[in-house]
């Protein structure tokens, strides 16, 4: 007898993963395939969308062939957000590589918007600050710099979308050009008050409305697919969310004041603020948290550019470690960093600093500094950046105690998790489900299939453990003050004055 299941595709910044879930939202199997990272100029980051599509179809096929007893009832998609693809609606081919959320090439356009006094207008409409992190300026750059792209766009021949849209369009044979509210709200083109594409901003940036995807609730239908013949019969595509939003949903953060931290290439810190898009304080943004069962929830969010990417840099470029798993024991092998701080501003700094000019640096080294001190400083930098945002959320929301639920591969690192709890001065809730983003879209797909009918029905599916602070508050504050000093050194002199 076949086993009902949902196959979730997690298309992240570094790889594409297929995760199979059963009716209890438990992981049955998973596969992963990395894709190339391209850096054509300093500060520029690109992916090949066709490589991502090939990898996605490949791992779906491998999963189906490897699990013949599974009755896959839906295909769900969670994805790296903000990364944008522009493609030809006639040929189906991308006109340029995907411009990744880490890419800074849109900085000039952002400066133009600020100089034209659009900062407050963009913030009021989209909940976001003006920054190349978001998709809008990447689209504008492609239209301005790819020969013939502007003319094709004006003729209605080009489409844009985050990677979920690109995959949906291809999986459905070009029949569905759609995204969900969580992805749309991260483009800097979507009005979170009216829940629609903002014509005024799109006109300002010269992006035709004909390029934009349809926007749907995450548990709606996004068409059907055989995934290139992997499925004998078409299965529905449903359960679509940006990865950070899917992790919030997968962590079951359904109540205002509940927050989650996803540790990936970068990190997203989100706190549920309820049914209204309250304007966020400086350093944070307001986004659609999730939109399921015709209900929209909003969040405060802060985005950190480099967390897991810093560990990858230690491994691949400095060659200080051969695997991320080594960092736990290495960091614990020394009692402290002995004053060493690593500021991972490899692509500038994200929230709450939002500095494109900041440069990565290691400071405080002496002749006593060893590899272990640098590795420990890299892990500590992750925890410091999370504290930057949680402190701001506490201050601005008026919520004294925020329940922080953590997920992502790095949560297996016991040193990092203990140091994170120490920096926050309380307890963090570590999820046993490493694949929180995939779990979130599987839950959304399950609502579509009728497996569950309300968020309350799935609350018992999450299992976790509390990790409590053991560091004296005075010591934690002393270390954190040192971090803030190190960050100030990495910033441009004009930006330091704003701290």
Secondary structure, DSSP 8 states (H G I E B T S, - for coil): --EEEEEEEEE-SSEEEEEEE-TTS-EEEEEEEE---B-SSTT--EE-HHHHHHHHHHHHHHHHHH-TTEEEEEEEEEE-SS-EEEEETTT--BSS-EE-TT--TTHHHHHHHHHTT-HHHHHHHHS--S-TTSSHHHHHHHHHHSTTHHHHHHTT-EEEEEHHHHHHHHHTTTS--EEEHHHHTTSS-EETTTTEE-HHHHHHHT--GGG--EEE-TTSEEEEE-TTTTSSS-EEEEEEEEHHHHHHHHTT--STTEEEEEESSSEEEEEEEESS-----TT-EEEEEEEETTEEEEEEEEEES-SHHHHHHHHHTS-S-SSTTHHHHHHHTSS--TT-EEE--TT-B-TTT-BSS---EEES--TT--HHHHHHHHHHHHHHHHHHHHHHHHHHH--S--EEEEESGGGG-HHHHHHHHHHHTSEEEEES-S-HHHHHHHHHHHHHHTS-SSGGGGGGG--EEEEE--S-HHHHHHHHHHHHHHHHHHS-HHHHTT-
